[in-house]
Amino acid sequence: MEIGIDSFAAFVTDAQGNPVGTAQDALRELLDRIQLADEKGLDVFAIGEHHRKEFLDSATSVILAAAASRTSRIRLSSAVTVLSAADPVRVFQQFATLDLISQGRAELVVGRGSFSEAFPLFGFSFQDYDALFAEKLDLLLQIREQEVVTWRGRFRAPLQEQAIYPRPLQQKLPVWLGVGGTPASFVRAGSLGLPLMVAVIGGETHRFRPLVDLYREAGDKAGYAQEDLKVGLHSLGYVARTREEAVESYYPGYAETFTRIGRERGWPPVTRGHFEAQNAPRGAYLVGSPEEVAEKIIRHSHSLGGIQRFTFQMDNAGLSHQQLSESIALVGEEVIPQVKQGLK
């Protein structure tokens, strides 16, 4: 199993959600953490895409390209590229260029996004949420397969025998499909034979098993081998020396962040009881000691019929650069070896 980190390039924030420190400091520290993850043996580091004050990841490929110059082995991915509001031609060009810079370490996780701000920003209607994604995914995959493309759709100017460059170093640039809890999204990933990245940010992970089974069944019906139908899991997590230290460090910032986001969406304020339920043995969160977190990753893998990748979302809780760095080191030095041993 591959294990890594997903980051939204978040600022450390104060109690009101205002950024602490400068944008240049936050990006410098993020690049330091990606380099550390590479040195500690993590398999992948992924950067999201948002267009909000509290995040610095609007130009994902630029951050990853900077990281490529400071790393040698770690896979560099988006998580997710909001393809519905992007031009697939430019997305492919950016990540093909990243692939060349990184000597074949680039990947894409594409999705529809969990926030809506990209749609008006780039001139799209949120009412076309799924139609935009389906059409643009079709074009992206065609570009990946063919150097010269002829294509027509609703939301973009047509292409007529148009050559698209550069081409990546990898023969086929990896494209994962990022999904939440919509059955149709799982079926779409399976029907296209794309690896699946499941974002479980609440509830109990084992409840996603029927959806993962839908993915595998759809892939099988489409003629794809089961070994090619990779499943990844993305969840909130943080590792410290003890469970008590992890929870006490993580919870305050987590509660502030998700209460603030919840106000935008009509959710109730976060409570400690809610957090503890999510962080229980069957809950989605992985906040604890290396031993507890490793055991939970293994448990989640078994409950979903086997997963090939797990990524932590850590930088949503106002944790300092030092705390995040120490957690990444623990993932590399202790969690990964224990997971590998437990899956033998």
C-alpha positions in Angstrom: 0.0 0.0 0.0 1.1 3.5 -0.8 0.8 6.1 2.0 1.0 9.9 1.6 -0.3 13.3 2.4 -2.9 15.6 0.8 -2.5 19.3 1.5 -4.6 22.4 0.7 -1.6 24.7 1.3 -3.5 26.1 4.2 -2.4 29.0 6.4 -2.1 28.6 10.1 -5.1 30.6 11.3 -6.2 32.3 14.5 -9.4 31.7 16.4 -11.3 33.9 13.9 -9.9 32.0 10.9 -7.6 34.7 9.8 -4.2 33.7 8.4 -1.2 33.9 10.8 2.1 34.7 9.1 2.7 35.4 5.4 1.8 33.6 2.2 5.5 33.2 1.3 6.3 31.7 4.7 3.4 29.2 4.3 4.5 28.1 0.9 8.2 27.8 1.9 7.2 25.6 4.9 4.9 23.5 2.6 7.8 22.8 0.3 10.0 21.9 3.3 7.3 19.4 4.3 7.1 17.8 0.9 10.9 17.5 0.9 10.7 15.9 4.3 8.0 13.5 3.2 10.3 12.4 0.3 13.2 11.9 2.7 11.1 9.9 5.2 9.9 7.4 2.5 6.3 8.6 2.0 4.9 7.5 -1.4 2.9 10.5 -2.5 2.3 14.1 -1.7 -0.8 15.7 -3.3 -2.0 19.3 -3.4 -5.6 20.4 -3.7 -7.2 23.2 -5.6 -9.2 26.0 -3.9 -9.8 29.6 -4.6 -10.4 30.9 -1.1 -8.5 33.2 1.3 -7.4 30.5 3.7 -5.8 28.3 1.1 -2.8 28.9 -1.3 -3.4 26.0 -3.7 -5.1 27.8 -6.6 -2.1 27.0 -8.9 -1.5 23.4 -8.0 0.9 22.5 -10.7 3.2 25.4 -9.9 3.5 24.2 -6.3 4.2 20.6 -7.4 6.8 21.8 -9.9 8.6 23.6 -7.2 8.4 20.5 -5.1 9.8 18.4 -8.0 13.0 20.3 -7.9 13.5 19.5 -4.2 12.5 15.8 -4.3 13.7 12.6 -6.0 11.3 9.7 -5.6 7.9 10.8 -4.1 4.9 10.9 -6.4 3.4 14.4 -7.0 -0.3 14.7 -7.5 -3.3 17.0 -7.4 -6.1 16.3 -4.9 -8.3 17.2 -6.6 -8.1 19.2 -9.8 -11.5 20.8 -10.2 -11.9 19.7 -13.7 -15.4 21.0 -14.1 -14.1 24.5 -14.0 -10.9 24.0 -15.9 -9.7 23.6 -19.5 -8.6 19.9 -20.0 -6.1 21.0 -22.6 -4.3 23.3 -20.1 -4.6 20.8 -17.3 -3.0 18.1 -19.4 -0.2 20.5 -20.6 0.5 21.6 -17.0 0.8 18.0 -15.6 2.7 16.7 -18.7 5.2 19.5 -18.0 5.3 18.5 -14.3 5.9 14.9 -15.4 8.9 16.0 -17.4 10.3 18.2 -14.6 9.8 15.4 -12.0 11.2 12.6 -14.3 7.9 10.7 -14.4 6.4 11.3 -11.0 3.3 13.3 -11.8 -0.3 12.2 -11.3 -3.8 13.8 -11.4 -6.7 13.2 -9.1 -9.7 14.9 -10.9 -13.0 15.7 -9.4 -15.9 18.1 -9.2 -14.6 19.8 -6.0 -16.3 20.2 -2.6 -16.5 24.1 -2.8 -18.4 26.1 -5.5 -16.2 29.2 -5.8 -14.4 28.0 -9.0 -17.5 27.9 -11.1 -18.4 31.7 -11.1 -14.7 32.6 -11.0 -14.1 30.9 -14.4 -17.5 31.7 -15.9 -19.4 28.4 -15.4 -22.7 27.6 -13.9 -22.9 25.4 -10.9 -26.1 24.0 -12.3 -24.0 22.3 -14.9 -21.9 20.7 -12.2 -22.0 17.1 -13.4 -22.4 17.7 -17.2 -19.2 19.9 -17.1 -17.2 17.2 -15.4 -18.3 14.4 -17.6 -17.5 16.3 -20.8 -14.2 17.6 -19.6 -13.1 14.2 -18.3 -13.9 12.7 -21.7 -11.7 15.3 -23.4 -8.8 14.9 -20.8 -8.8 11.1 -21.3 -8.8 11.5 -25.1 -5.9 13.9 -24.9 -4.0 11.4 -22.7 -4.5 8.6 -25.3 -4.0 10.6 -28.5 -1.4 13.2 -29.5 -3.7 14.6 -32.2 -7.3 15.2 -31.1 -10.6 15.8 -32.8 -13.3 16.5 -30.3 -16.6 18.4 -29.9 -18.7 19.2 -26.8 -21.1 21.8 -25.2 -18.8 23.8 -23.0 -15.6 24.2 -25.0 -14.6 25.2 -28.5 -14.1 22.1 -30.7 -10.8 20.6 -31.6 -10.1 19.5 -35.2 -7.0 17.4 -35.7 -5.2 19.5 -33.0 -1.9 18.3 -31.7 -1.4 18.8 -28.0 2.0 19.2 -26.4 4.1 18.5 -24.5 3.6 14.8 -24.0 4.5 13.4 -20.5 7.5 11.2 -19.8 5.1 8.4 -18.5 3.5 6.5 -21.4 0.1 7.1 -19.7 -0.2 10.0 -17.3 -2.0 8.5 -14.2 -5.5 10.0 -13.7 -7.4 9.0 -10.6 -11.1 9.9 -10.1 -11.8 11.6 -6.8 -15.3 10.8 -5.4 -17.4 11.5 -2.4 -20.5 9.4 -1.8 -22.4 9.5 -5.1 -23.0 6.0 -6.5 -22.9 7.3 -10.1 -19.4 8.6 -9.5 -18.2 5.1 -8.4 -19.8 3.5 -11.4 -18.3 6.1 -13.8 -14.8 5.4 -12.4 -15.2 1.7 -12.9 -16.7 2.0 -16.3 -13.7 4.1 -17.4 -11.2 1.8 -15.7 -9.8 4.7 -13.7 -8.2 4.3 -10.2 -10.6 5.6 -7.5 -9.7 8.0 -4.7 -12.5 7.9 -2.1 -12.7 11.0 0.2 -14.2 9.8 3.5 -14.4 12.8 5.8 -17.2 11.6 8.0 -19.2 8.6 9.1 -17.8 5.1 9.3 -15.5 4.0 6.5 -16.9 0.5 6.2 -20.2 1.9 5.0 -18.5 2.8 1.7 -17.9 -0.8 0.9 -21.1 -1.2 -1.2 -20.0 1.8 -3.3 -16.5 0.4 -3.8 -18.1 -2.9 -4.8 -20.2 -0.9 -7.4 -16.9 0.5 -8.7 -15.3 -3.0 -9.0 -18.5 -4.5 -10.6 -18.6 -1.6 -13.2 -15.0 -2.1 -14.0 -15.4 -5.8 -14.4 -18.4 -5.3 -16.7 -16.3 -2.9 -18.8 -13.6 -5.5 -19.2 -11.0 -4.2 -16.9 -8.8 -6.5 -14.8 -9.5 -6.3 -11.0 -5.8 -5.6 -10.4 -6.1 -2.5 -12.5 -9.0 -1.1 -10.5 -7.0 0.6 -7.7 -8.8 2.1 -4.7 -7.4 4.9 -2.6 -8.7 6.4 0.6 -8.4 10.0 1.8 -9.3 10.8 5.4 -8.6 13.4 8.0 -5.7 12.4 10.2 -2.8 13.4 12.4 -0.1 11.3 14.1 1.7 12.2 17.4 3.6 10.1 20.0 0.4 9.3 21.9 -3.3 9.4 21.2 -3.8 12.1 23.9 -1.1 14.4 22.4 -2.6 13.9 18.9 -6.2 14.7 19.9 -5.3 17.6 22.1 -3.2 19.2 19.3 -5.6 18.5 16.5 -9.1 19.0 17.9 -9.1 22.8 18.7 -8.1 23.8 15.1 -10.3 21.1 13.6 -13.3 22.3 15.5 -12.7 25.9 14.5 -12.2 25.1 10.8 -15.2 22.8 10.4 -17.5 25.0 12.5 -16.6 27.9 10.2 -17.1 25.8 7.0 -20.3 24.4 8.5 -21.8 27.9 8.9 -21.5 28.3 5.1 -23.4 25.0 4.6 -25.9 25.1 7.4 -24.2 22.4 9.5 -24.3 22.5 13.4 -21.2 23.5 15.3 -18.6 20.8 15.9 -18.6 19.2 19.3 -16.0 17.1 21.1 -18.5 14.2 21.2 -18.9 14.4 17.4 -15.2 14.4 16.9 -14.7 11.4 19.3 -17.3 9.4 17.4 -15.5 10.1 14.1 -12.2 9.2 15.7 -13.5 5.9 17.2 -12.2 2.5 15.9 -14.8 2.4 13.0 -14.9 6.2 12.4 -13.3 7.9 9.4 -10.7 10.0 11.3 -7.1 8.8 12.0 -5.9 11.0 14.8 -3.7 9.1 17.3 -0.4 7.3 18.0 1.5 5.6 15.2 0.3 2.2 16.4 -3.3 3.2 16.5 -3.2 4.9 13.1 -1.4 2.0 11.5 -4.0 -0.5 12.9 -6.8 1.7 11.6 -5.4 2.0 8.1 -5.2 -1.8 8.0 -8.7 -2.1 9.3 -10.0 0.4 6.7 -8.3 -1.5 4.0 -9.9 -4.8 5.0 -13.3 -3.2 5.4 -13.1 -1.9 1.8 -11.9 -5.1 0.3 -8.3 -3.9 0.0 -7.0 -0.4 -0.8 -3.8 0.5 -2.7 -3.3 4.0 -1.4 -4.1 6.0 1.8 -3.6 9.7 2.1 -3.8 11.9 5.3 -5.4 15.4 5.2 -3.6 17.1 8.1 -3.4 20.9 7.4 -7.0 21.7 8.2 -6.6 22.1 12.0 -4.3 25.2 12.4 -1.3 23.0 13.3 2.1 24.6 13.2 4.8 23.7 10.6 6.7 22.0 13.4 3.8 19.8 14.4 3.0 18.9 10.8 6.6 18.0 10.1 6.9 15.8 13.2 3.7 14.0 12.2 5.0 13.4 8.6 8.2 12.0 10.2 6.2 9.6 12.3 4.2 8.5 9.3 7.4 7.6 7.5 9.4 6.2 10.3 6.7 4.3 12.2 3.3 4.1 10.5 4.4 2.9 7.1 6.6 0.1 8.4 3.8 -1.1 10.7 1.2 -1.0 7.9 3.5 -3.0 5.6 4.2 -5.6 8.3 0.5 -5.8 9.1 -0.5 -6.4 5.5 2.0 -9.2 4.9 
